[in-house]
Amino acid sequence: MKAKFLLGLLLICVTFSGGLLPVFAGTLVKEDFLKESFAKSIDFMDYARAFAQMNGLEKPPEDWHANLYVAYVNTKGLQMVYTGVENITLGEDEYSSIPMQSVLMHYKSQNLSRDVVMASTFLMLMAFNETGTTEYAGSPDYSDSLWASFSLGFNFSHYFPNLHLPPPNNKVDVFPLTSSSDKLEWTWGMRYRNLTAIWWRTWIMPNNASFVSWPNAVTIYDELTFRYTLTIDPATNTSTLREDHTIGRIRDLWYFWLWPLPLVSYFNSTGSYIWRPLLQRYDWASGDTVYDFLDDNDIKMSIVNFQTSIVADRKTISKTAGGQNVTDNERVVSDSSISTYSDEGERIYDASFGVKKTYNLYNYTADPMENTFETYNATVRTQQISGYARNTGLFAWHIGLLKFLPLLIANMYPLAYAYARATIANMTRANYFYVIGYPTYSGYKIVHDPQWTVYLDTNATFTGVNTPTFGGLLIIIIVVATAASVILIKHLRRHTKTP
């Protein structure tokens, strides 16, 4: 019922987006986007309660909170807004940390001064095991065994009371927005610590996308960290965004052999155990650690992201350095980049992977202090969109956010709105998915940093009505993202309780 209420509130917010979304409970206002920069944590539920009261709707409970960290930069012709979910609390015992991360940038194109909106969003982690018919070595494809992960930092103990799962002591660290003295370099980020992750068996075949609605495994891993560095270069009229991400080592793993019966193997860094349901206890099984288990089963790790771009009044297309269209295509770009152009041939931004083609792997077994690392080659590949978009039971909440991106330009650039709504809602042209694969893994800590470059007019300025309008529309996006997160939590918990 509460999920239905939030969905209803979300639809009302979208319907009345023209003028009824000015404030987040007095903490985030459209005029904030006139500033050179700001960073603050906001509670979406405070806004939702105020909005519901103003419009005669049912209010969310007072003990519901959804805290987001918002960072904003407006300088040298670039508007950048970042949103990251800190935590969501739905009552006394319903606490979650979901690593949802989005970066949106608005700017004038370098040569033709077209308005551009670019969005980059982290979707999820995905584990994979390569089969004998794998299509792309070191990269998850539809012929491999795949496990999709949602990292939900909430207590599983009351869902599996007889298994004695330890409550995760999850924490969120915010790295505050800071800048260099000349305001040309900005840094910020977020670290999720001690996250619980649920893993579902999934298939991404374009014509048969699906998943099994009960979990295959539950893991707890050290961290998932995102650090961002935005650098603006007025001399070249470019700006680069580097994302340093860290996937912490897995500490605990519960593997369900037969769901929902409690046939479970438990692995940690010292050995493995098996659950004895009649005795209501774990017994020592072997000296195989969680790292041995993942290595023996050849489990690899990957990150799934999607990119979206809009150019006012124009169409866009994304290509490899060799000129191959990547939209809804399987293209290997590990040593290269993806460039997005307007239909006039103007390049508007690059996603560069060859800049840092290696990742660092910290072998905890050899070095428990994780002071040393080995470097390995990452694999990067674009994938067919329908393998995710048609997986409605698992990915619909995330992919559905793409359909709301046209609201960014609904009031600013009405000529582009109809085109953006038609194309983004159908995930065509400039919308593409890419997967970064880490073929050598074993459950150890990974550090990697892909990079984006935008081509802009650093002499452009955003003042007057357009900037607060941009801020108001960004508020809508935050509303949509947070409401979808809350609904996702309720949806997944319902599946966990009664598969």
GULO-87482 format. One record per residue (C-alpha): residue in three letters; z, y, x. Coordinates in steps of 0.25 Angstrom, whole numbers, padded with zeros to 4 digits, always signed. Layout:
<sites>
alaZYX;...
</sites>
This chain:
<sites>
met+0000+0000+0000;lys+0004+0010+0011;ala-0009+0006+0018;lys-0017+0009+0005;phe-0010+0023+0004;leu-0013+0027+0018;leu-0028+0023+0016;gly-0028+0031+0004;leu-0022+0043+0011;leu-0032+0041+0022;leu-0043+0042+0012;ile-0037+0054+0005;cys-0036+0061+0019;val-0051+0058+0022;thr-0055+0063+0008;phe-0048+0076+0010;ser-0051+0078+0024;gly-0057+0091+0022;gly-0045+0099+0021;leu-0032+0091+0018;leu-0029+0086+0032;pro-0024+0098+0040;val-0011+0093+0046;phe-0003+0081+0051;ala+0011+0085+0045;gly+0011+0098+0052;thr+0009+0092+0066;leu-0006+0091+0067;val-0015+0103+0061;lys-0029+0106+0062;glu-0026+0118+0070;asp-0021+0109+0081;phe-0035+0106+0085;leu-0037+0121+0088;lys-0028+0119+0100;glu-0033+0115+0114;ser-0025+0102+0113;phe-0013+0096+0106;ala-0006+0082+0106;lys+0004+0078+0096;ser+0009+0065+0088;ile+0007+0066+0073;asp+0012+0057+0062;phe+0001+0054+0053;met+0010+0049+0042;asp+0017+0063+0041;tyr+0004+0069+0038;ala+0001+0058+0028;arg+0014+0061+0021;ala+0011+0075+0020;phe-0003+0073+0016;ala+0001+0063+0005;gln+0012+0073+0000;met+0002+0085-0001;asn-0008+0076-0009;gly+0001+0069-0018;leu-0001+0055-0011;glu+0009+0044-0008;lys+0015+0047+0006;pro+0017+0037+0017;pro+0031+0033+0019;glu+0040+0042+0027;asp+0042+0031+0038;trp+0027+0030+0040;his+0022+0037+0053;ala+0009+0037+0061;asn+0010+0044+0074;leu-0002+0048+0081;tyr-0004+0056+0095;val-0015+0066+0094;ala-0020+0073+0106;tyr-0031+0084+0105;val-0039+0092+0115;asn-0048+0104+0112;thr-0054+0110+0124;lys-0068+0112+0132;gly-0076+0109+0119;leu-0069+0096+0117;gln-0059+0092+0105;met-0052+0079+0108;val-0042+0072+0099;tyr-0034+0059+0101;thr-0026+0051+0092;gly-0017+0039+0095;val-0008+0032+0086;glu+0006+0032+0091;asn+0013+0024+0080;ile+0013+0021+0066;thr+0026+0018+0058;leu+0026+0012+0044;gly+0040+0011+0041;glu+0052+0007+0049;asp+0047-0006+0055;glu+0032-0003+0055;tyr+0029+0003+0068;ser+0015+0002+0075;ser+0008+0008+0087;ile-0008+0007+0085;pro-0016+0011+0098;met-0026+0019+0090;gln-0033+0029+0099;ser-0044+0039+0095;val-0050+0050+0103;leu-0060+0060+0096;met-0067+0071+0103;his-0075+0083+0097;tyr-0085+0092+0106;lys-0098+0099+0107;ser-0109+0091+0114;gln-0113+0095+0128;asn-0127+0100+0126;leu-0130+0102+0111;ser-0116+0106+0106;arg-0115+0095+0095;asp-0102+0092+0089;val-0097+0078+0094;val-0085+0070+0089;met-0082+0057+0098;ala-0071+0047+0095;ser-0066+0036+0103;thr-0056+0026+0097;phe-0049+0014+0102;leu-0050+0002+0093;met-0042-0010+0098;leu-0040-0020+0109;met-0048-0033+0108;ala-0045-0046+0116;phe-0057-0056+0118;asn-0060-0069+0124;glu-0074-0072+0129;thr-0081-0084+0123;gly-0092-0092+0129;thr-0102-0084+0121;thr-0097-0070+0125;glu-0108-0060+0125;tyr-0101-0049+0134;ala-0092-0054+0145;gly-0079-0046+0146;ser-0081-0039+0133;pro-0077-0044+0119;asp-0089-0048+0110;tyr-0091-0055+0097;ser-0093-0069+0104;asp-0079-0068+0110;ser-0065-0071+0104;leu-0059-0057+0100;trp-0045-0052+0096;ala-0044-0038+0091;ser-0031-0031+0093;phe-0023-0021+0086;ser-0011-0015+0093;leu+0000-0013+0083;gly+0013-0010+0089;phe+0022-0015+0078;asn+0033-0026+0077;phe+0027-0040+0074;ser+0041-0047+0073;his+0042-0046+0058;tyr+0028-0051+0056;phe+0031-0064+0064;pro+0046-0065+0063;asn+0047-0079+0068;leu+0039-0076+0081;his+0049-0066+0086;leu+0038-0056+0091;pro+0045-0045+0098;pro+0044-0031+0092;pro+0035-0023+0101;asn+0041-0011+0107;asn+0029-0002+0106;lys+0028+0012+0111;val+0018+0023+0111;asp+0017+0033+0123;val+0009+0046+0121;phe+0003+0052+0133;pro+0003+0067+0129;leu-0010+0075+0130;thr-0010+0083+0143;ser-0021+0091+0150;ser-0025+0096+0164;ser-0022+0111+0167;asp-0037+0114+0164;lys-0037+0107+0151;leu-0048+0098+0155;glu-0041+0085+0156;trp-0032+0079+0145;thr-0024+0066+0144;trp-0017+0059+0133;gly-0014+0045+0128;met-0005+0035+0122;arg+0001+0021+0126;tyr+0005+0010+0116;arg+0015+0001+0122;asn+0020-0013+0119;leu+0009-0014+0108;thr+0008-0026+0099;ala-0006-0031+0097;ile-0012-0040+0086;trp-0024-0048+0090;trp-0034-0053+0079;arg-0046-0063+0082;thr-0058-0055+0078;trp-0073-0056+0079;ile-0083-0044+0081;met-0096-0050+0077;pro-0104-0039+0070;asn-0107-0048+0058;asn-0094-0055+0058;ala-0083-0046+0062;ser-0069-0052+0058;phe-0055-0055+0063;val-0044-0065+0059;ser-0033-0057+0052;trp-0021-0064+0059;pro-0018-0061+0073;asn-0021-0070+0085;ala-0011-0064+0094;val+0000-0053+0095;thr+0002-0046+0109;ile+0011-0035+0114;tyr+0005-0028+0126;asp+0011-0017+0135;glu+0002-0005+0131;leu-0011+0001+0126;thr-0013+0015+0132;phe-0023+0025+0131;arg-0024+0037+0140;tyr-0035+0048+0138;thr-0040+0058+0148;leu-0049+0069+0143;thr-0057+0077+0154;ile-0066+0089+0151;asp-0076+0094+0161;pro-0082+0107+0157;ala-0091+0107+0169;thr-0099+0095+0163;asn-0096+0097+0149;thr-0090+0083+0148;ser-0076+0077+0144;thr-0071+0063+0147;leu-0061+0055+0140;arg-0055+0044+0148;glu-0046+0033+0141;asp-0037+0025+0150;his-0032+0013+0142;thr-0022+0003+0145;ile-0020-0011+0138;gly-0007-0016+0143;arg-0004-0030+0146;ile+0000-0040+0135;arg+0014-0044+0136;asp+0016-0053+0124;leu+0006-0062+0116;trp+0008-0070+0103;tyr-0004-0079+0100;phe-0004-0085+0086;trp-0010-0099+0086;leu-0011-0101+0071;trp-0008-0089+0061;pro+0001-0087+0054;leu+0009-0099+0059;pro+0018-0095+0070;leu+0011-0103+0081;val+0012-0093+0092;ser+0011-0093+0107;tyr+0018-0081+0114;phe+0014-0076+0128;asn+0020-0066+0137;ser+0020-0062+0152;thr+0030-0074+0155;gly+0024-0086+0147;ser+0020-0091+0134;tyr+0028-0096+0122;ile+0026-0103+0109;trp+0032-0101+0096;arg+0039-0112+0089;pro+0040-0109+0074;leu+0050-0120+0071;leu+0059-0116+0082;gln+0057-0101+0080;arg+0055-0098+0094;tyr+0046-0097+0106;asp+0046-0108+0117;trp+0040-0107+0131;ala+0026-0112+0131;ser+0020-0109+0145;gly+0020-0100+0157;asp+0007-0094+0152;thr+0009-0079+0150;val+0001-0070+0140;tyr-0008-0066+0152;asp-0011-0081+0155;phe-0014-0083+0140;leu-0024-0071+0139;asp-0030-0075+0152;asp-0031-0090+0149;asn-0038-0086+0136;asp-0047-0076+0143;ile-0043-0065+0134;lys-0049-0051+0137;met-0046-0037+0132;ser-0055-0026+0126;ile-0054-0012+0120;val-0062-0009+0108;asn-0066+0006+0105;phe-0076+0014+0097;gln-0083+0027+0099;thr-0088+0037+0089;ser-0096+0050+0090;ile-0102+0060+0081;val-0111+0072+0084;ala-0112+0082+0073;asp-0126+0081+0067;arg-0131+0071+0076;lys-0132+0056+0078;thr-0126+0049+0090;ile-0129+0037+0098;ser-0121+0029+0109;lys-0128+0023+0121;thr-0126+0015+0134;ala-0130+0022+0147;gly-0142+0013+0146;gly-0146+0019+0132;gln-0141+0007+0124;asn-0136+0011+0110;val-0121+0005+0109;thr-0119+0007+0094;asp-0116-0006+0088;asn-0122-0013+0101;glu-0116-0022+0112;arg-0117-0014+0125;val-0110-0016+0138;val-0106-0003+0144;ser-0096-0007+0154;asp-0102+0000+0165;ser-0108+0012+0157;ser-0105+0021+0146;ile-0109+0024+0131;ser-0115+0038+0129;thr-0116+0044+0115;tyr-0127+0054+0112;ser-0131+0062+0100;asp-0145+0059+0094;glu-0150+0072+0102;gly-0147+0064+0115;glu-0135+0072+0119;arg-0124+0064+0125;ile-0110+0066+0119;tyr-0101+0057+0125;asp-0100+0044+0134;ala-0091+0032+0134;ser-0090+0028+0149;phe-0086+0014+0153;gly-0092+0013+0167;val-0083+0024+0172;lys-0071+0015+0172;lys-0077+0001+0170;thr-0065-0007+0176;tyr-0051-0008+0170;asn-0037-0011+0177;leu-0030-0024+0174;tyr-0015-0025+0177;asn-0011-0040+0180;tyr+0003-0041+0175;thr+0005-0055+0180;ala+0001-0051+0194;asp+0008-0037+0193;pro+0019-0036+0183;met+0020-0021+0186;glu+0006-0019+0183;asn+0004-0010+0195;thr-0009-0016+0200;phe-0022-0019+0193;glu-0036-0026+0194;thr-0049-0019+0189;tyr-0059-0026+0180;asn-0072-0022+0174;ala-0071-0018+0159;thr-0082-0021+0149;val-0087-0011+0139;arg-0096-0014+0128;thr-0100-0008+0114;gln-0100-0018+0103;gln-0106-0020+0089;ile-0098-0011+0079;ser-0099-0020+0067;gly-0090-0031+0075;tyr-0079-0021+0073;ala-0083-0013+0061;arg-0085-0026+0052;asn-0071-0031+0056;thr-0065-0024+0045;gly-0052-0031+0044;leu-0049-0028+0058;phe-0056-0015+0063;ala-0058-0008+0050;trp-0047+0002+0051;his-0052+0006+0065;ile-0066+0006+0063;gly-0064+0014+0050;leu-0059+0026+0057;leu-0073+0028+0062;lys-0077+0032+0048;phe-0068+0044+0048;leu-0073+0050+0060;pro-0084+0058+0053;leu-0072+0066+0047;leu-0071+0073+0061;ile-0084+0080+0058;ala-0084+0081+0043;asn-0080+0096+0043;met-0085+0100+0056;tyr-0099+0095+0056;pro-0103+0091+0042;leu-0117+0089+0046;ala-0113+0077+0055;tyr-0102+0072+0045;ala-0112+0064+0036;tyr-0119+0057+0049;ala-0105+0054+0055;arg-0100+0048+0042;ala-0112+0039+0041;thr-0113+0035+0056;ile-0098+0033+0060;ala-0094+0026+0047;asn-0105+0016+0050;met-0102+0015+0065;thr-0116+0018+0069;arg-0122+0025+0081;ala-0111+0032+0089;asn-0100+0023+0085;tyr-0098+0012+0095;phe-0088+0001+0099;tyr-0085-0002+0113;val-0076-0013+0119;ile-0070-0012+0133;gly-0067-0026+0138;tyr-0057-0030+0149;pro-0061-0044+0152;thr-0050-0047+0162;tyr-0037-0046+0155;ser-0026-0056+0153;gly-0017-0047+0145;tyr-0015-0037+0157;lys-0015-0022+0157;ile-0028-0015+0157;val-0031-0001+0160;his-0045+0005+0158;asp-0051+0019+0155;pro-0065+0021+0148;gln-0070+0036+0147;trp-0078+0045+0138;thr-0086+0057+0141;val-0090+0067+0131;tyr-0101+0078+0133;leu-0097+0091+0127;asp-0098+0106+0128;thr-0085+0110+0134;asn-0088+0125+0131;ala-0087+0122+0116;thr-0075+0126+0108;phe-0069+0121+0095;thr-0062+0132+0087;gly-0060+0137+0073;val-0062+0129+0061;asn-0069+0117+0067;thr-0057+0113+0076;pro-0046+0112+0066;thr-0056+0105+0057;phe-0058+0095+0068;gly-0043+0093+0069;gly-0042+0091+0054;leu-0053+0080+0055;leu-0046+0074+0066;ile-0033+0073+0058;ile-0041+0065+0048;ile-0045+0056+0059;ile-0030+0054+0063;val-0027+0052+0048;val-0037+0041+0047;ala-0034+0034+0060;thr-0019+0034+0057;ala-0020+0029+0042;ala-0030+0018+0047;ser-0019+0014+0057;val-0008+0013+0047;ile-0017+0005+0038;leu-0021-0004+0049;ile-0006-0007+0052;lys-0004-0011+0038;his-0016-0019+0037;leu-0014-0027+0050;arg+0001-0029+0046;arg-0003-0035+0033;his-0012-0045+0041;thr-0001-0048+0050;lys+0009-0052+0039;thr-0001-0060+0031;pro-0013-0064+0039;
</sites>
